[in-house]
Amino acid sequence: MQLIIFGAPGAGKGTMAQNIQKFKQFSHISTGDLFRRHIKEKTDLGKLATEYIEKGLLVPDKVTEDLIRHELDMIREDFILDGFPRNIAQAEALDEILQDFGIKLTACVHLDIDPEIVVERLVNRMSCQDCGAPYNLIIKKPKVENVCDECGGQLTRRADDNEETIRHRFTTYHEETAPLIDYYKKQGLLMTVNCNEGILTKLDQVWEELSALDK
Ligand code: AMP
């Protein structure tokens, strides 16, 4: 099963990618996580990515596409692409990469969410710096403040989860990423999931639909 997940910031891409693994093991490829790792390790790519991420802009296509080609070249099993593609040019580049590797997509899952819900969700979002488990101070509080329930690691906030950057990330989403809805609809790959009540309430249903497509 080869999946793409996309949606507005805070729709629950990472949460879905992590939780769907209770049904099947996937390689989870998140461009946002890859960039954050480079930033933490202070690589040249990390320095470049920081300039864009802190402004809520997209990291240049060529850099991002090369990163994805490299990641996909290393795996041949089931995967979830989380946060890539993020515009039409990247989607076209991905079509080429997949063709080169002889891979066919199963579905492109669009996580649809009301913008008002999402801002509150983002400013309350935290994750474990060790295992990456996601938390939310309103809907999924850790048992002990700032400590991960799963591994005891420390919870942190993302640097780009502040109101100003969130606003820019939304503009970027609407201008650049939302056109993917039509792009994948035309390819017959689009599956839209309403996430206003959180992706976890929809997980069983999403899995059932994906499994039917995979037959
Ligand atoms: P995410 O973790 O998916 O919310 O991504 C965080 C930030 O990383 C985004 O706001 C972008 O600045 C950058 N980013 C992630 N994926 C991409 C992509 N496919 N193309 C360009 N920039 C990206």
Residues whose N, C-alpha, C, O or C-beta is under 5 A from the ligand:
A	BS01	AMP	T31 G32 D33 F35 Y52 I53 G56 L57 L58 V59 T64 D82 G83 F84 P85 R86
